[in-house]
Amino acid sequence: MQNNVKNKSKISEVLGRLAGQQIFIPIAALLLLAIFNLIMDPSFYTVTLGHNNAGDPVLSGYLITILDYGSELAILAIGMTLVTAATGGQDISVGAAIAISGSVILRVLCGTDSRPDTLQAPIIVAFLISCVVAMLFGAFNGALVAYFKIQPMVATLILFTAGRSIAAWINNNELPIVSDKTFTYFGGFIPGIPIPTPFFIAAACMIVTALVLKFTNLRLYTQAVGINESSSRLNGLNPQFIKFLTFVILGLCVAVAGLIKVSRLSSINYSVIAKDIEMDAILAVALGGNALSGGKFNMTASILGAYVIQFLTTTLYKFNVQSDALSAYKAVVVILLVVLSAPIVREKCSALWKKIKGTHAKEVA
């Protein structure tokens, strides 16, 4: 009997440690979604090997869809996490910025002809130009926030409002189409590789981010500015530059996501492309257990949160939820996260957990 009580006590301690980890929230959400789909429809996990129109082998299934579309969201979550940590605010213009960067890529590739027979420039050149443009728009947002002291959501509202019009203006309100098949590889499949290319692009971004955070002081400086800007300044940091830099990095992430987006269709729809993706990126950061008020962050949890958000979106589509209603379901998730992250709720949960542990300790004694 006493051994059973001790075992329960050990399990309780392990669960308490896991619950105390920041990454526990996205893992718990992932498990809930996984169990729900397993109970409702086990075929959700079916993955089949087929062939695309070109005859190349490709994997298909809901899990592959999550890997595919969750990857571009994970890329955005990297930049959004840094912006949130440093500024205590969020960039709501990433969807419009993706439209701009994608429009720039198509403009460079197509030139003055919206439907050229051959590419007018190498794809890498078009991508690098879009990176510069996206980073400039990120710098614009960063300057408003860092140097003009405008609240991030208000500062990025400018580009949120005007971004898609700018994207349409870049291509003279035309819908350019790229006929080169190699361009579709970035948003589709590389011949001979059955896994979607966006997953490999996201993996490369994660590796680069991990190396930067490990071998530079970006993590330390970002967290220091987010926790206490005045204190970080007294310690020799430049808070304005750190905030500015995070927006520029987010701009680079936007350019990568823009490449994937326009590559999927080899064209662009200015009003629809990346619609509401800013909400998903912010929700990924929140689901990762990161405080939306800034400070410490866990990049791994944010990236996992991005895939969980895509898991949720795919699940809702699986059960025939209309696209117009998706935001309502995600809003419920936001409310739950905000409530659970509230200090008073955390204090009550902590007190309850201590009470449970105290009860177990008495039983053991």
C-alpha positions as CSV (number, residue, x, y, z in Angstrom):
1,M,0.0,0.0,0.0
2,Q,2.8,2.3,0.9
3,N,4.6,1.5,-2.3
4,N,1.5,2.5,-4.3
5,V,1.3,5.8,-2.5
6,K,5.0,6.4,-3.2
7,N,4.6,5.6,-6.9
8,K,1.6,8.0,-7.1
9,S,3.8,10.6,-5.4
10,K,6.6,10.1,-8.0
11,I,4.1,10.3,-10.9
12,S,2.7,13.5,-9.4
13,E,6.2,15.0,-9.2
14,V,6.9,14.0,-12.8
15,L,3.7,15.5,-14.0
16,G,4.3,18.7,-12.0
17,R,7.7,19.1,-13.6
18,L,6.3,18.6,-17.1
19,A,3.5,21.0,-16.4
20,G,6.1,23.5,-15.3
21,Q,7.9,23.4,-18.7
22,Q,6.9,26.0,-21.2
23,I,6.7,23.4,-24.0
24,F,4.1,21.5,-22.1
25,I,1.2,23.6,-23.5
26,P,1.7,22.9,-27.2
27,I,2.5,19.2,-26.4
28,A,-0.7,18.9,-24.4
29,A,-2.7,20.6,-27.2
30,L,-1.1,18.3,-29.8
31,L,-2.0,15.2,-27.8
32,L,-5.6,16.4,-27.3
33,L,-6.0,16.9,-31.1
34,A,-4.3,13.6,-31.8
35,I,-6.6,11.7,-29.5
36,F,-9.7,13.5,-30.8
37,N,-8.9,12.6,-34.4
38,L,-8.0,9.0,-33.4
39,I,-11.4,8.6,-31.7
40,M,-13.5,10.4,-34.3
41,D,-11.8,9.0,-37.5
42,P,-8.6,6.9,-37.4
43,S,-8.3,7.3,-41.1
44,F,-7.1,10.8,-40.4
45,Y,-3.6,9.3,-39.9
46,T,-3.6,7.4,-43.2
47,V,-0.6,8.3,-45.5
48,T,-0.6,7.1,-49.0
49,L,2.1,7.1,-51.7
50,G,0.9,8.2,-55.1
51,H,2.0,10.2,-58.1
52,N,1.5,13.8,-59.1
53,N,0.7,15.0,-62.6
54,A,4.3,14.8,-63.6
55,G,4.4,11.1,-62.6
56,D,6.7,11.7,-59.6
57,P,6.0,9.8,-56.3
58,V,4.4,12.0,-53.6
59,L,3.0,11.3,-50.2
60,S,-0.5,12.5,-49.4
61,G,-2.8,12.5,-46.4
62,Y,-3.8,14.9,-43.6
63,L,-0.5,14.5,-41.8
64,I,1.4,15.5,-44.9
65,T,-0.9,18.5,-45.3
66,I,0.0,19.5,-41.7
67,L,3.7,19.2,-42.5
68,D,3.3,21.1,-45.7
69,Y,1.2,24.1,-44.7
70,G,2.4,24.1,-41.1
71,S,5.9,24.7,-42.3
72,E,5.3,28.1,-43.7
73,L,3.5,29.1,-40.5
74,A,6.5,27.8,-38.5
75,I,8.8,30.0,-40.5
76,L,6.7,33.0,-39.6
77,A,6.5,32.0,-36.0
78,I,10.3,32.3,-35.7
79,G,10.2,36.0,-36.6
80,M,7.0,36.7,-34.7
81,T,8.5,35.2,-31.6
82,L,11.5,37.5,-31.7
83,V,9.2,40.6,-32.3
84,T,6.9,39.6,-29.5
85,A,9.8,39.0,-27.0
86,A,11.5,42.2,-27.7
87,T,8.6,44.6,-28.1
88,G,5.8,43.1,-26.2
89,G,3.6,43.5,-29.3
90,Q,2.8,41.7,-32.5
91,D,3.1,42.4,-36.2
92,I,-0.3,42.2,-37.9
93,S,1.0,43.0,-41.3
94,V,2.8,39.7,-42.2
95,G,0.0,38.6,-44.5
96,A,0.1,41.8,-46.5
97,A,3.9,41.7,-46.5
98,I,3.8,38.1,-47.9
99,A,1.6,39.5,-50.7
100,I,4.2,42.2,-51.4
101,S,7.2,39.8,-51.4
102,G,5.4,37.3,-53.5
103,S,4.4,40.0,-56.0
104,V,8.0,41.2,-56.2
105,I,9.2,37.6,-57.0
106,L,6.7,37.3,-59.8
107,R,7.5,40.8,-61.1
108,V,11.2,39.9,-61.4
109,L,10.6,36.5,-62.9
110,C,8.0,37.7,-65.4
111,G,9.4,41.1,-66.2
112,T,7.1,43.4,-68.2
113,D,5.2,40.4,-69.7
114,S,2.7,38.9,-67.2
115,R,2.8,35.5,-69.0
116,P,6.3,34.9,-70.3
117,D,7.4,31.7,-72.0
118,T,10.7,31.7,-70.1
119,L,12.0,33.2,-66.9
120,Q,13.3,36.8,-67.2
121,A,15.7,36.3,-64.3
122,P,17.0,33.4,-62.2
123,I,14.8,32.3,-59.3
124,I,17.5,33.0,-56.7
125,V,17.8,36.6,-57.9
126,A,14.1,37.1,-57.6
127,F,14.1,35.6,-54.1
128,L,17.0,37.8,-53.0
129,I,15.3,40.9,-54.3
130,S,12.1,40.0,-52.4
131,C,14.2,39.4,-49.3
132,V,15.6,43.0,-49.5
133,V,12.1,44.4,-50.1
134,A,10.5,42.4,-47.3
135,M,13.3,43.4,-44.9
136,L,12.9,47.1,-45.9
137,F,9.2,46.9,-45.0
138,G,10.2,45.2,-41.8
139,A,12.6,48.0,-41.1
140,F,9.8,50.5,-41.7
141,N,7.7,48.8,-39.1
142,G,10.7,48.4,-36.8
143,A,11.6,52.1,-37.1
144,L,8.0,53.2,-36.1
145,V,8.1,50.9,-33.1
146,A,11.7,51.4,-31.9
147,Y,12.4,55.0,-32.7
148,F,9.0,56.6,-32.8
149,K,7.6,54.6,-29.9
150,I,4.4,53.6,-31.6
151,Q,2.7,50.5,-30.3
152,P,3.5,47.5,-32.6
153,M,0.0,46.6,-33.5
154,V,-0.8,50.2,-34.4
155,A,2.5,50.7,-36.3
156,T,2.0,47.6,-38.4
157,L,-1.7,48.5,-39.1
158,I,-0.3,50.9,-41.8
159,L,1.1,48.0,-43.9
160,F,-1.8,45.8,-43.0
161,T,-4.1,48.3,-44.6
162,A,-2.0,49.3,-47.6
163,G,0.1,46.2,-48.3
164,R,-2.1,44.3,-50.6
165,S,-2.7,47.4,-52.7
166,I,1.0,47.9,-53.0
167,A,1.4,44.2,-54.0
168,A,-1.2,44.7,-56.8
169,W,0.5,48.0,-57.9
170,I,3.8,46.2,-58.3
171,N,2.4,44.1,-61.1
172,N,0.0,46.7,-62.5
173,N,-3.0,44.9,-61.1
174,E,-2.3,42.0,-63.4
175,L,-2.0,38.3,-62.3
176,P,1.4,37.1,-63.6
177,I,1.8,33.4,-64.2
178,V,5.2,31.6,-64.2
179,S,5.2,28.7,-66.6
180,D,8.6,27.3,-65.6
181,K,8.1,24.0,-63.7
182,T,11.2,24.4,-61.5
183,F,9.5,27.3,-59.8
184,T,6.8,25.0,-58.5
185,Y,9.3,22.9,-56.6
186,F,9.6,25.4,-53.7
187,G,5.9,25.1,-52.8
188,G,5.4,21.6,-54.0
189,F,7.6,18.5,-54.5
190,I,11.1,18.1,-55.8
191,P,11.1,15.2,-58.4
192,G,12.0,12.0,-56.7
193,I,11.4,13.3,-53.1
194,P,7.9,12.4,-51.9
195,I,7.9,14.9,-48.9
196,P,6.8,18.5,-49.5
197,T,9.6,20.9,-50.1
198,P,8.3,23.5,-47.6
199,F,9.1,21.1,-44.8
200,F,12.8,21.1,-45.9
201,I,12.8,24.9,-46.2
202,A,11.3,25.2,-42.7
203,A,13.9,22.7,-41.4
204,A,16.7,24.8,-42.9
205,C,15.3,27.9,-41.3
206,M,15.0,26.2,-37.9
207,I,18.6,25.0,-38.1
208,V,19.9,28.5,-39.0
209,T,17.8,30.0,-36.2
210,A,19.1,27.5,-33.7
211,L,22.7,28.2,-34.6
212,V,22.1,32.0,-34.4
213,L,20.5,31.8,-31.0
214,K,23.2,29.4,-29.8
215,F,26.3,31.2,-31.1
216,T,25.2,34.9,-30.8
217,N,23.7,37.0,-28.1
218,L,20.5,37.6,-29.9
219,R,18.4,35.5,-27.5
220,L,19.9,37.2,-24.4
221,Y,19.6,40.7,-25.8
222,T,16.0,40.2,-27.1
223,Q,14.9,38.8,-23.7
224,A,16.7,41.5,-21.8
225,V,15.0,44.3,-23.8
226,G,11.6,42.6,-23.5
227,I,11.9,42.1,-19.7
228,N,13.2,45.5,-18.8
229,E,14.1,48.0,-21.5
230,S,15.5,50.6,-19.0
231,S,17.7,48.0,-17.3
232,S,19.0,46.7,-20.6
233,R,20.0,50.2,-21.6
234,L,21.9,50.7,-18.3
235,N,23.8,47.4,-19.1
236,G,25.1,48.8,-22.4
237,L,22.4,47.5,-24.8
238,N,20.7,49.5,-27.4
239,P,17.0,48.6,-27.0
240,Q,15.9,50.5,-30.1
241,F,18.3,48.6,-32.4
242,I,17.3,45.3,-30.9
243,K,13.6,46.0,-31.6
244,F,14.4,47.2,-35.0
245,L,16.5,44.1,-35.8
246,T,13.7,41.7,-34.8
247,F,11.3,43.3,-37.3
248,V,14.0,43.0,-40.0
249,I,14.4,39.3,-39.2
250,L,10.6,38.9,-39.4
251,G,10.8,40.5,-42.8
252,L,13.3,37.9,-43.9
253,C,10.9,35.1,-42.7
254,V,8.1,36.8,-44.6
255,A,10.1,36.6,-47.8
256,V,10.7,32.9,-47.4
257,A,7.0,32.3,-46.7
258,G,6.2,34.5,-49.7
259,L,8.3,32.3,-52.0
260,I,6.5,29.2,-50.8
261,K,3.1,30.8,-51.3
262,V,3.5,32.0,-54.9
263,S,5.3,28.9,-55.8
264,R,2.3,26.8,-54.9
265,L,0.2,28.3,-57.7
266,S,2.9,29.9,-59.9
267,S,0.7,33.0,-59.6
268,I,-0.8,35.3,-56.9
269,N,-4.2,36.4,-55.7
270,Y,-3.6,39.7,-53.9
271,S,-6.7,39.7,-51.8
272,V,-6.6,36.0,-50.7
273,I,-2.9,35.1,-50.4
274,A,-1.8,34.5,-46.8
275,K,-5.2,35.9,-45.6
276,D,-5.4,35.9,-41.7
277,I,-2.0,34.2,-41.5
278,E,-0.9,36.9,-39.0
279,M,-3.5,35.6,-36.5
280,D,-2.2,32.0,-36.9
281,A,1.4,33.2,-36.4
282,I,0.5,35.2,-33.2
283,L,-1.5,32.2,-32.0
284,A,1.5,29.9,-32.5
285,V,3.6,32.2,-30.3
286,A,0.9,32.2,-27.6
287,L,0.3,28.4,-27.8
288,G,4.1,28.0,-27.4
289,G,3.6,29.4,-23.9
290,N,5.4,32.7,-24.7
291,A,4.1,35.8,-22.9
292,L,2.6,38.2,-25.5
293,S,3.8,41.0,-23.2
294,G,7.4,40.2,-24.1
295,G,10.4,38.8,-22.3
296,K,11.6,35.2,-22.2
297,F,10.7,33.0,-25.1
298,N,11.0,29.4,-26.2
299,M,11.5,29.1,-30.0
300,T,11.0,25.4,-30.1
301,A,7.6,25.8,-28.4
302,S,6.6,28.4,-30.9
303,I,7.5,26.2,-33.9
304,L,5.7,23.3,-32.4
305,G,2.7,25.7,-31.7
306,A,2.7,26.5,-35.4
307,Y,2.3,22.9,-36.4
308,V,-0.4,22.5,-33.7
309,I,-2.3,25.4,-35.2
310,Q,-2.2,23.8,-38.6
311,F,-3.2,20.5,-37.0
312,L,-6.3,22.3,-35.6
313,T,-7.0,24.0,-39.0
314,T,-6.7,20.7,-40.9
315,T,-9.0,19.0,-38.3
316,L,-11.6,21.6,-38.7
317,Y,-11.5,21.3,-42.5
318,K,-11.7,17.5,-42.1
319,F,-15.0,17.9,-40.3
320,N,-16.3,20.2,-43.0
321,V,-16.1,23.5,-41.0
322,Q,-16.5,26.4,-43.4
323,S,-13.4,28.6,-43.9
324,D,-15.4,31.6,-42.7
325,A,-16.0,30.0,-39.4
326,L,-12.3,29.0,-38.7
327,S,-11.5,32.3,-37.1
328,A,-14.3,31.8,-34.5
329,Y,-12.9,28.4,-33.4
330,K,-9.4,29.8,-33.2
331,A,-10.7,32.7,-31.2
332,V,-11.9,30.3,-28.6
333,V,-8.3,28.9,-28.4
334,V,-7.0,32.4,-28.0
335,I,-9.4,33.1,-25.1
336,L,-8.4,29.9,-23.4
337,L,-4.7,30.7,-23.7
338,V,-5.2,34.3,-22.5
339,V,-7.2,33.0,-19.5
340,L,-4.7,30.3,-18.6
341,S,-1.8,32.7,-18.9
342,A,-3.4,35.3,-16.6
343,P,-1.4,35.7,-13.3
344,I,-4.4,35.1,-11.1
345,V,-5.2,31.8,-12.9
346,R,-1.6,30.7,-12.7
347,E,-1.5,31.5,-9.0
348,K,-4.6,29.5,-8.3
349,C,-3.4,26.5,-10.3
350,S,0.0,26.6,-8.5
351,A,-1.8,26.8,-5.1
352,L,-4.0,23.8,-6.1
353,W,-1.0,21.8,-7.2
354,K,0.8,22.5,-3.9
355,K,-2.2,21.4,-2.0
356,I,-2.4,18.1,-4.0
357,K,1.3,17.5,-3.4
358,G,0.8,18.2,0.3
359,T,-2.0,15.7,0.5
360,H,0.2,13.0,-1.1
361,A,3.0,13.8,1.3
362,K,0.7,13.3,4.3
363,E,-0.4,10.0,2.9
364,V,3.2,8.8,2.5
365,A,4.0,9.9,6.1
